Amino acid sequence: MDVTLADPYGTNPGPIDGSVLYDQEKHVSSAVWDGQERGALRCHEHTSKLDQWTLTAKQIELVDKAGFGYLRLIPAISLDNPLISALVERWRRETNTFHLNVGEMTVTLKDVTLLLGLAIDGEPVIGTTYTTCNSVCEKYLGKAPESGYTSGGMVKLSWLKEFFSRCPEDASLEVIERHTRAYLLYLVGSTIFSTTTGNKVPVMYLPLFENFEKCGKYAWGAAALAFLYRALGNASLRSQSTISGCLTLLQCWSYFHLNIGRPKLNHDPAHDRFPFVLRWKGKQNGPTANRDVVFYRKALDSLKPSDVEWLPFRSIDSTVIPQHISKNLGLGRAKTMLICFDKAERHLPDRCLRQYGDLQSIPEDVQRWERKSRGVDGGVDLSGKMESELNEWSDRHSHLVKGDDSAEECEYMQWFLRITRKFVGRPISLSSEFQRTNAGLKDIAHIADTFSTKGLDAQQIESISRIRYIAHECLRDQVGGPAIVSATPEIELGKRVRGKERVRRKGTGKRARKDDLAQYNAVSEDDQSQFYGATVEVDQMHLHHVDREDNHLELCAVDSETNPIDMIHADGEANNMQLCNAAIEIDHSELNNAAVVVGDSEISHAAREVDDTQLSDAMNEMKNSQLPDGIKEVIAPQLEATNEVVDSQPSGTTKEVIDSQHNDPNKDVVDSQLSDAVNQLDDTKSQLSHVPSENDPQTVKAEAELVPQPALQTSGDIIQQNAVAL
């Protein structure tokens, strides 16, 4: 059994074995784990105005003949953007499946044909791409759009609706067919082939609507699934913020299979009809107002087998399924390539056998394939460029997967939990994890500072010095952790600092919206320069040691583009700390709520009487009283190795014990313990390096204190360390 499954802190979200999910670093789950939230995706589906089209009886007949009679009946459904976004975080384009805690699931060919009523068997949807619209629209619609309605090989949906949404009653057959082709282009462009452009559809589909009877022989359902797979794969990349494709299909698939965010099912007999998407017709009845991406993410991270319906359609009356649909349901098991013009995606039912009522066995390895964008060559038939994909589709009936009655699902789950991403969100917030790590580092630093080296040999002294060095280096870098300063009412709102320094989130590349600023600042934009509840960024903090007679410890804001704040430390007796800004003249009271509390009585480092073998730990005097009560309860794992060394020595007799150990045959035990402590510190430093400098939304809400600076070292100790290093 994998011990990482019991990890209370979720430090290893997976995959343990990266042979399957080889693109993990590009995946959005890696960004979320690092605290880089992208929020809900912008979902592009344009069905809201479909009901404004008026079709004649002849047009409806042609639409049915073309294979879109059931798709035409599906009304606009309110999309749950946070739910779709959370599902995307679980989608893996390496396998074209959702990786959930219960195993892999996906939208299958069977789901498409039952939910949308589209054909999944037939000719592949492929043809010629175009870089201009005029000639194609002129030929198949009898009218070319003006330049303002086109973009390359795409035409605006608004143009189609404006000129073709109402066919004259006395129109000729040619005019009726043109209006019907325009409707079909609008229909597929707003549903199964919706793009991220917002309101445009490629005209490359128009030639396939030329002959309505031939159009009905295309596998439109397979093409719709290929398009959705590609859209899900693109949206799962950490750099994306939008998603397109048939999102009604995706959302209703989730409603049928997962008990997460599911509205109340409409049990009206009038809605018990085909296609099955109609069961969710109308607005959602559930309380979805307060459900954001984090809500759904947590639900998916903690998904239980009881929340999954593997066979949701078995309870539905099969007599409502049209014969031409039911006779091809067996093709839903085809392990094949799905094609939609330049998009080719793998359909892998062997990874989701439980959705067919079979036991799940360990699937075969997925052959890597390169996703190419072949639609850039206008006027070129893609059939010649996709020969291998077309051959695989033509051989689809020979690759129907079958279940194995002897399969052991426990073996499958053991394998799956090693190759999957177990968590998307952190079980413990970044701020809590940082506080836990920081508390452990402070205690390790204190132990190392006060540990007597008298009587130890050179190797043991070197180990102690290394522990002290690593601990203080980590504490010196900790300023960039996810810590914020709680806002206090002591700030003087009437004063301003010139320059209008603004709190910005790094990495987004976009200006924060006004409503987003509320989580950082409750005052006006001009008052943001007073660091009201602001954060401290790691790359703006620098620690410098300056030898001066007055020995002031100053925190200065250097005049530069990024306004870095330098910590200038001078060794001496007074050890005063001041906050100043080199670029502007301000009173200290203006920065009353800055990244540090300005007040000699609160942050001055008083001189302490120390032994030659001990270093002062000014941090503990400064801020320990402000740390959360439970912070030290989580540091035991990090201090175990070091505590074993120190706890074995009674207080007040440290030197005597060390002297006895110097000549003791058990000296190797001390060496081993010191080595373990060094290794533990290396691990701690590695953990700290993964904490991002920016504050994630969870951290912004946390009540964290500014991290104290590490204990100050005397000049004698620094010289001693350098001598040992040499």
Secondary structure by P-SEA (a helix, b strand, c coil): cccccccccccccccccccccccccccaaaaaaaccccccccccccccccccccccaaaaaaaaaacccccccccccccaaaaaaaaaaaccccccccccccccccccaaaaaaacccccccccbbbbbbcccaaaaaacccccccccccccccccaaaaaaccccccccccaaaaaaaaaaaaaaaaaaccccccccbbbbcccccccccaaaaaacaaaaaaaaaaaaaaaaaacccccccccaaaaaaaaaaaccccccccccccccccccccccccccccccccccccaaaaaaaaaaccccccccccccccccccccaaaaaaccccccbbbbbcccbbbbbbccccccccccccccccccccccccccccccccccccccaaaaaaaaacccbbbbbbccccaaaaaaaaaaaccccccccccaaaaaaaaaaaaaaaaaaaaacccccccaaaaaaaaaaaaaaaaaaaaccccccccccccccccccccccccccccccccccccccccccccccccccccccccbbbbcccbbbbbbbcccccccccccccccccccbbbbbcccbbbbbbbcccccccccccccccccccccccccccccccccccccccccccccccccccccccccaaaaaaacccccccaaaaaaaaaacccaaaaaaaaaaaaaaaaaaaaaaaaaccccccccccccccccccccccccaaaaaaaaaaac
